Structure formats: structure tokens, C-alpha cells
Amino acid sequence: MGQTVFEPWNDPDEKPLIQFKNVTKRFGDFTAIDNQTFDIYEKEFFALLGPSGCGKTTMMRMLAGFEAPTEGTILLGGQDIAPIPPNKRAVNMMFQSYALFPHLSVWDNIAFGLKRDRMSKDAIAARVEEMLTLTRLTQFARRKPHQISGGQRQRVALARSLAKAPKLLLLDEPMGALDAKLRQATQFELMDIQEKTGTTFVIVTHDQEEAMTVASRVAVMDEGRIVQADTPARIYENPSTTYVADFIGDVTIITGRASPAGEGYEVHYAEAAAPIYSAFDIDLAEGETCHLALRPEKVSITAERPADRRNAVQGTIIDIAYLGNLSTYHVEIEGGQMVKAQAANTRRLSRRDFTWEDTVWLSWTDTAAVLLRE
Amino acid sequence: MRRLTWFNATSLTLGFAFLYLPMLILIVYSFNESKLVTVWAGFSTKWYGTLVQNEAFLDAAVVTLKVAVTSSTIATVLGTMAALVLVRAGRFPGRTLFSGMIYAPLVMPEVITGLSLLLLFIGIGLDRGILTIILAHTTFSMAFVAVVVSSRLMSFDRSLEEAALDLGCSAFDAFRLVTLPIIAPAVISGWLLAFTLSLDDLVIASFTAGPSATTLPIKIWSSIRLGVSPEINALSTIMIGIVAVGVITASLVTKRASLRQQAEERAAAQQV
């Protein structure tokens, strides 16, 4: 495989397309964005992920030009964009409500931005046709927005915002209004279009699965700050804080005191229980409070104590969440700590090995539990 | 189907009689042969004939139409602008006072509005005539337009305008190309409201009209004082006819448009 990995953020020679420099945004007393500095590179699919009210939409509206930063600067291609009004920016936005013009046909909606640029009639027609083909809407060109389905409307909104070939496309919860099945199909379609057009995409979403699927990098936000910005795999496998670990996917957080042991640390979480070993090398003092983030799928559940694992604890099954392909077992171990363990349902439900109130052994490898300071 | 009970049938009959009996009598007597309004002397359309030859009535009708068209058009422009400020400007000092003052003419007794305008026109030395009636009608109907348009603007999705800006429109173009076409139905109904208010206004017009211009309501009112003539009945019947045709057409058009929209939306929902 001669393919190079797309990781411009690790390349010191690469010039970022967008630079946030100490950007703060306040609405009255409320600080929506708190002194943020980060870069987004060309051709990236960058996801801003967080709960509602975390500031992700404000971040996007500042890029579009609907809000101005209170402090700091935003650079687009090295140029400060603060004095440029939204209608002069090489940035287009796809709105959460799609904001399709109800009085115009699909064709005219897509042509709307092109007409503002005073392009020739033929050039506009050619570009609109290209967009219609890209989004598979050719047969609906003459329809009005209310005459097409939700999924088609979403594609019209995408075509309209891409028609002007922006340097940067902003997508505000682009799949919020679609049902789960359609959403999955659309996610792949979106990635495909992003790749074909080579446009830089910034997507705002509260759906962690969506962010993980589409994005080259995910920025997890909380209360106006980016807590961690990294590839989906690193966000999941190496969360920087318990907030990130908890926000992305399912996790058990065990809090205890660290004591150095070998390559990593032993974490004492309950009086009588044996400590849990984690081979993560972060700088912790003897007796310092720390947290272990343990993904349920990395925990094995067995009837007997496995001989080859250092981390093995005994507990009682309190609850079972049956998800069809998987089951998540909630197991109470010593000290009242709940640990989630996941197992694939490889056999039929009636042949399940464990049930409520069973005593079982949970075990995991030395590197499974991520050690976190906060 | 639920049967009509005797109670419901009676209420219905009485209610409609209360609303429409006076008008029915007026229409019937406009076809009366006799000059006496209260005595039936056979069917005739002669009063419609004499009406067409009555120059005073025709002049008044022309003045009324001119006033109604001009004042409702100005009122629509001003009222829409006021509504935009009211809904869009967000919070500014004196906002509540401003919005209260926009709505005040709605509840202000017409006599007071008329009187104050009369005093103003005398004060600035403006001769009373068609211009003063237009100004007066614009003043009070503007408030009605502002109410109608602002209620539409409140449910208007601001992201539509932002999308227009995002796609390269100036603020004015965004209003012209996106906002205005979408709120057009509200603006048109505001215009129609202003038009009908101006058409049948008697009180304010009689304060602000002068010898050079008389509107139809003033003309009818003043000739009634000399006794009700069948000519007036004929004129009123024509006016009822025009209004009825207008209202029925408007409701039919709206109903057909909404039925078509529903059918199209249903068709759109079926295909994915």
C-alpha cells in the first residue's frame, strides 16, 4: 500500500487553513468560547462535538461571519476574517433547518449563490447541473422544497452550499432531521462528496457516532473549551480526561489512589480489594488521586478466574442490557463499584452462560484501563 | 352525520337572521319600483339606471378609490418597515414604548384620531382635500398593517435570511429576494385590510375631508339625512356585491392552493 496517511496536523510544514488565536466570545456575562487556540487544515473533515450549550454552534457562526469574536483573531488562509462580512467570505454554511428558500425551485435554490456572483447564464446552468448530478437530484430540479422528501431536502441544502465551491463548508447538525437508517447512508454520502470535492468541512454535531464516522479529527467541547482534538481512534482509545472518555462511547470510571509499580501504576480503589494495574505511563505521585477509564468491550467475563491476567476481580451481575448482537453486564465488584462488561451474543439467548445474581470473574489486560489525572 | 337538534337549528337561524336580514332588506328594496323605501310597488332596476347618471356619487366613488389605493399602499410600506423594526431590532431603550405606540391607533377612538389630525392640518395650514384624507387614512391603517406583518415575521425562520447572506446577498438583497417573497401573503392581506378600512371609513374622513373632495361613505351619510332614497339602496347593493365577490374569490383561491400544497407534500413524503 503506497497510500500516505492523511495527517496534516502532524506535519510541521503544512499551513493550516483556519487558525483560531486566543478566541473568546462573550454574550453579556456568559462566556460561550473561552480563549481557544487551534488549527484546521485543508481537506480536513473536522467535527466539533459536544452537548448543547458547549459553544460549538457559536464557533461555527464565528467562522460564517454571523458572530464576531470578543477577543482574539480567526485567520482563514492567513488572513484575518473579522472585517469580512458573511456575504464576502469564501465560506458557506449548511443550516440545521436547511433554510431552503420555499418560493424557489430546487434548481433556483442551488443557482441562488451563483447568481449573486454575476456569472454568465451558461456557467450557472453548467454548475447547477454538476451539483444536481453530484447529489443525485437531477430529476427533482423543477420541484419546490415542499414537494420533495426530507432526505432530498438535505441534499439540496448541501448542493446549494457547495455550488459556490467554498474554501470551507460549515455543516450545522446536518443530519439532525433524518431518521437513523437514512442518517447512516447520508454519512457515507457526505464523506464521499467531501472526498470528491476536496473541500474542507467543519461539522457541528452532538451525535458522537456521527462525528466518529465522518471526521478526520474530532474536537470534544465542554463549556466553551475544546477538551481534546484528535483522530476518532485516539479520542476513543486515549481520552485525555474522564469527560472525553465518558462523552464518547460507554465507559466505567474507577477512582482510586495511585502507587507506582513496574512500568505503570497500581490503583487502590477499595479498602480490602486488590489494586488494579494499568501500564499507562503518566506522571503521578504516590497516593495521588487518579481515574481509570475502562471500556466495557475490553473486559472479559468468565465463570473461573483466568490464570494469565493480572487484573481479575470477582463480582455479582446486577443488571443485563440486551442489545441484540451484544449484551452489557453491570457487575458489582468489591467496594460497591459497578463495572460494565460487554460480551458478543455468539449463541442464542436461551443458551446464555450468565444471568442475574451470578457470581462471575471480570478480567482485562494491563493496557486496557486508561489512567487519567482528571 | 350528526342531526341538527331543534336548539341548534333555532340558534343558527336566529344568528344568521341577525347578521344578514338588514342587508337582505336593503337588497330587496333596491329593486323596488316605488320611490318610497318602505312601500313595495313591484320589481324594477330603474334606480341602478339613475345611479349611473348621478355625477356626485360617481365623483365620490372615484375619490374613495383613489384614497383607498394610495393610502393603503403607503400604509403597507410604512407598516411593513415598522413591523421589521419591531420584530428584528431586538432590545433597545424604549422598545416597549415604541411597540405600544405602534398599536395605540388600533384602540384609539376614531373621533379623537380625526380631531387631532384636523387640528394638525389647520395648524400647518394644509387645505383639506384628497391629500389630507390620504394622510389620515395612512396614519391609522399603517398600525393594522404593522400588526398583520409582524405576526408573520415572528414565525419567520431567520436562518433563511442568514442563508441568503451566506450565499453572497447584501442585507437589502436578502430582504428583497428572500424575506419579501415569503412574507408576501401577509403583506398583501395587510394591504387588503388597509384598503377596506379606508373604503368604509366615515368618521376620520369627515374630519379631514374638505369641500373639494368627498368620499362615498360621507356622500351616503349626508344624503341619508335628506331621507333614504332607493338610489342609496342600489349603491349599497353594488358595494355588497363587490365585497362578496372579493371575499369568496379570495377564500376559494386560498383553499385550492392549500389543498394542492397538501397533496404535493403527501406525494413527497411517499417517495424517499
Boltz contact constraints between the chains, C-beta under 6 A:
constraints:
  - contact:
      token1: [A, 86]
      token2: [B, 165]
      max_distance: 6.0
  - contact:
      token1: [A, 86]
      token2: [B, 166]
      max_distance: 6.0
  - contact:
      token1: [A, 87]
      token2: [B, 165]
      max_distance: 6.0
  - contact:
      token1: [A, 87]
      token2: [B, 168]
      max_distance: 6.0
  - contact:
      token1: [A, 87]
      token2: [B, 169]
      max_distance: 6.0
  - contact:
      token1: [A, 92]
      token2: [B, 166]
      max_distance: 6.0
  - contact:
      token1: [A, 93]
      token2: [B, 166]
      max_distance: 6.0
  - contact:
      token1: [A, 95]
      token2: [B, 159]
      max_distance: 6.0
  - contact:
      token1: [A, 95]
      token2: [B, 163]
      max_distance: 6.0
  - contact:
      token1: [A, 97]
      token2: [B, 159]
      max_distance: 6.0
  - contact:
      token1: [A, 99]
      token2: [B, 159]
      max_distance: 6.0
  - contact:
      token1: [A, 99]
      token2: [B, 160]
      max_distance: 6.0
  - contact:
      token1: [A, 99]
      token2: [B, 163]
      max_distance: 6.0
  - contact:
      token1: [A, 101]
      token2: [B, 178]
      max_distance: 6.0
  - contact:
      token1: [A, 103]
      token2: [B, 181]
      max_distance: 6.0
  - contact:
      token1: [A, 112]
      token2: [B, 167]
      max_distance: 6.0
  - contact:
      token1: [A, 113]
      token2: [B, 167]
      max_distance: 6.0
  - contact:
      token1: [A, 113]
      token2: [B, 168]
      max_distance: 6.0
  - contact:
      token1: [A, 116]
      token2: [B, 168]
      max_distance: 6.0
  - contact:
      token1: [A, 116]
      token2: [B, 169]
      max_distance: 6.0
  - contact:
      token1: [A, 146]
      token2: [B, 265]
      max_distance: 6.0
  - contact:
      token1: [A, 147]
      token2: [B, 264]
      max_distance: 6.0
  - contact:
      token1: [A, 147]
      token2: [B, 268]
      max_distance: 6.0
  - contact:
      token1: [A, 148]
      token2: [B, 268]
      max_distance: 6.0
  - contact:
      token1: [A, 149]
      token2: [B, 268]
      max_distance: 6.0
  - contact:
      token1: [A, 149]
      token2: [B, 271]
      max_distance: 6.0
  - contact:
      token1: [A, 149]
      token2: [B, 272]
      max_distance: 6.0
